[in-house]
Amino acid sequence: MRGTGQEERSGWVRSVGLLSSLGITLVVSTLVGFVIGYYLDRWLGSSPWLTIVFLLLGIVSGFIQVFRALPRFDGEDHDRGA
């Protein structure tokens, strides 16, 4: 009995860890895109166009990473029989 409770808790912790990493991935990719665009705009004097373009690229890349990671999250539940 004690083993199943420990396994459920371990699975819950893994799920929370994966979901939090997805959120961090979205935020970091968006910020990286913004920073690259901002500094390119400052260097080339094309403000705000490159900031907008790279911000959008960062957002898109973040969502691509999230969508790639979702099957891993979904697969963990099926592997445990839940």
Backbone as a ProteinNet text record, in pm:
[ID]
protein_1_A
[PRIMARY]
MRGTGQEERSGWVRSVGLLSSLGITLVVSTLVGFVIGYYLDRWLGSSPWLTIVFLLLGIVSGFIQVFRALPRFDGEDHDRGA
[TERTIARY]
81.8	0	85.8	191.8	272.4	342.5	374.9	443.4	358.4	228.5	143.5	126.5	118.7	109.2	235.5	348.3	475.9	486.1	438.3	441.3	350	231.6	140.2	201.5	266.5	329.6	444.1	522.1	632.8	581.9	473.4	414.7	362	304.5	252.5	367.1	474.7	590.4	649.3	657.1	706.9	616.5	486.7	392.1	407	420.9	439	570.9	673.6	802.5	797.1	730	718.5	635.8	524.8	440.9	512	586.3	659	769.8	832.3	935.4	874.1	750.5	684.1	660.2	616.8	596.1	725.7	831.2	961.5	1010.6	988.5	1029.1	960.8	831.5	758.6	814.3	836	883.1	1024.5	1113.5	1252.6	1265.8	1196.1	1207	1151.5	1046.3	992.2	1091.2	1151.2	1249	1373.5	1420.6	1538.7	1509.5	1393.4	1356.2	1348.7	1290.6	1280.6	1418	1505.4	1638.3	1719.3	1715.1	1788.5	1735.8	1604.5	1545.8	1576.8	1573.6	1600.4	1742.5	1838.4	1977.7	2010.2	1947.6	1965.7	1906.8	1792.8	1734.2	1825.2	1883	1974.7	2097	2149.2	2270.4	2244.1	2130.9	2101.6	2012.5	1956.2	1871.1	1738.8	1685.3	1561.4	1442.4	1448	1347	1207.6	1109.2	1092.5	1077.4	1109.6	1073.9	1140.9	1269.3	1336.9	1295.4	1264.5	1214.8	1083.1	995.1	865.8	883.4	967.1	988.4	1047.8	1153.3	1217	1132.3	1052.1	958.7	858.2	803.9	709.7	777.7	900.8	974.4	998	1027.3	1045.5	917	805.8	676.8	644	663.5	635.1	725.6	854	944.5	908	860.5	816.2	696.7	600.1	483.5	519.8	614.1	658.8	719.6	801.3	861.3	756.6	656	548.4	471.8	439	364.5	447	577.9	664.4	670.2	659.2	670.7	538.3	426.7	296.9	278.3	320.4	305.2	381.6	494.2	567	482.3	414.9	331.6	211.8	150.5	35.4	76	192.4	239.4	270.1	307.8	339.6	214.7	98.5	-24	-64.7	-46.7	-85.7	8.3	135.9	231.9	199.7	146.1	113.2	-23.9	-98.8	-231	-340.9	-315.5	-416.9	-502.9
-120.5	0	126.4	125.8	246.2	275.2	170.6	189	262.3	232.6	298.2	446.6	481.1	622.2	697.1	633.1	694.4	709	608.1	615.8	726.9	741.3	847.9	983.9	998.1	1126.1	1155.6	1052.9	1069.9	1110.7	1048.4	1084.9	1227.3	1268.4	1404.4	1505.6	1474.4	1564.6	1575.5	1463.1	1467.3	1551.5	1538.6	1616.2	1764.9	1801.2	1942.3	1993.9	1912.8	1952.9	1974.5	1885.2	1900	2022.2	2042	2158.2	2289.5	2293.2	2416.4	2440.8	2334.8	2354.4	2405.9	2367.4	2420.4	2570.5	2613.2	2756.3	2835.2	2779.6	2845.5	2853.8	2748.1	2747	2857.9	2876	2983.1	3120.9	3144	3275.3	3302.6	3204.7	3225.6	3246.3	3167	3184.5	3320.5	3366.6	3498.2	3608.1	3597.1	3697.2	3697	3579.7	3571.8	3638.3	3610.3	3675.5	3826.6	3872.5	4016.7	4081.3	4020.9	4078.5	4082.7	3975	3974.7	4084.8	4095.2	4199.1	4339.2	4357.6	4489.2	4535	4445.2	4484.9	4497.4	4419.4	4438.8	4572.2	4609	4739.4	4853.4	4840.2	4945.4	4954.4	4841.4	4837.5	4888.5	4848.1	4883.7	5007.6	5054.8	5173.3	5150.9	5031.5	4999.3	4984.2	5048.6	5033.9	5063.4	4994	4874.8	4745.7	4746.1	4634.8	4503.8	4505.5	4379.6	4329	4419.5	4377.3	4302.2	4355.3	4290.3	4154.9	4151.1	4026.8	3918.9	3953.5	3853.1	3817.1	3910	3877.9	3773.9	3794.1	3697	3562.4	3565.2	3440.4	3367.7	3441.9	3380.9	3317.8	3385.9	3331.5	3204.6	3208.5	3091	2974.8	3002	2892.8	2836.1	2919	2870	2777	2815.3	2729.1	2599.7	2605.8	2483.2	2387.6	2440	2355.3	2297.6	2376.2	2326.9	2214.6	2234.4	2131.1	2004.8	2018.9	1900.4	1825.5	1896.3	1833.4	1775.8	1819.1	1770.8	1619.9	1557	1410.6	1337.8	1391.3	1330.4	1334.9	1446.7	1460.2	1367.2	1360.4	1274.1	1127.3	1092.8	955.6	905.2	992.3	950.3	895.2	957	910.8	774.4	750.4	623.3	511.3	542.5	440.3	386.8	470.1	427	365.1	366.1	304.4	394.7	524.1	617.1	666.2
0	0	0	75.8	84.2	-48.2	-123.4	-250.4	-353.2	-358	-457.1	-426.4	-300.8	-263.8	-301.7	-280.6	-317.4	-469.2	-543.2	-689.1	-740.1	-679.7	-720.1	-693.6	-580.8	-547.4	-642.9	-674.4	-767	-905.1	-950.8	-1079.4	-1079.6	-969	-957.3	-962.6	-894.2	-893.2	-1034	-1104.7	-1242.8	-1330.8	-1314.2	-1394.3	-1367.7	-1241.6	-1207.3	-1263.1	-1256.5	-1311.3	-1461.3	-1532.4	-1677	-1713.2	-1645.5	-1675.5	-1644.2	-1535.7	-1504.8	-1606.2	-1655.2	-1757.5	-1887.2	-1917.2	-2036.1	-2023.1	-1906.3	-1883	-1891.5	-1835.1	-1839.8	-1984	-2061.2	-2201.7	-2279.2	-2257.5	-2326.2	-2291.6	-2164.9	-2120.3	-2170.3	-2157.4	-2196	-2346.5	-2426.2	-2571.2	-2614.6	-2550.3	-2581.2	-2544.1	-2426.4	-2383.4	-2471	-2509.6	-2595.9	-2730.1	-2787.7	-2912.6	-2898.5	-2789.6	-2766.2	-2752.9	-2674.1	-2650.4	-2779.9	-2857.7	-2984.7	-3076.7	-3088.5	-3173.1	-3123.7	-2993.1	-2935.5	-2965.8	-2942.1	-2964.9	-3113.1	-3198.8	-3342.7	-3387	-3330.7	-3361.8	-3317.3	-3200.2	-3152.9	-3241.9	-3284.1	-3364.9	-3507.4	-3565.7	-3703.9	-3717	-3607	-3610.3	-3681.7	-3672.1	-3743.1	-3648.8	-3536.7	-3432.6	-3485.9	-3448.5	-3364.6	-3444	-3571.5	-3659.1	-3622.4	-3599.6	-3565.9	-3428.3	-3338.1	-3206.9	-3222.6	-3304.1	-3325.5	-3394	-3497.3	-3571.9	-3481.7	-3407.8	-3323.5	-3202.1	-3154.3	-3047.1	-3095.7	-3213.8	-3269.8	-3295.9	-3345.8	-3365.9	-3233.5	-3128.6	-2997.4	-2945.8	-2964.2	-2920.8	-2998.6	-3129.7	-3212.7	-3173.5	-3151.7	-3114	-2977.3	-2887.1	-2756.8	-2769	-2851.6	-2870.5	-2941.9	-3035.7	-3102.3	-3000.3	-2910.6	-2807.3	-2713.3	-2680.5	-2594	-2663.3	-2790.6	-2863.2	-2882.2	-2894.1	-2902.9	-2770	-2660	-2528.3	-2479.1	-2532.9	-2486	-2501.3	-2610.7	-2616.8	-2505.7	-2462.3	-2350.3	-2224.2	-2201	-2082.5	-2090.1	-2205.7	-2225	-2215	-2263.8	-2261.4	-2122.1	-2031.3	-1894.7	-1825.1	-1848.9	-1786.3	-1839.3	-1969.2	-2027.8	-1984.6	-1964.1	-1922.3	-1783.8	-1698.4	-1562.8	-1554.3	-1663.3	-1662.4	-1611.5	-1598.7	-1551.1	-1664.2
[MASK]
++++++++++++++++++++++++++++++++++++++++++++++++++++++++++++++++++++++++++++++++++

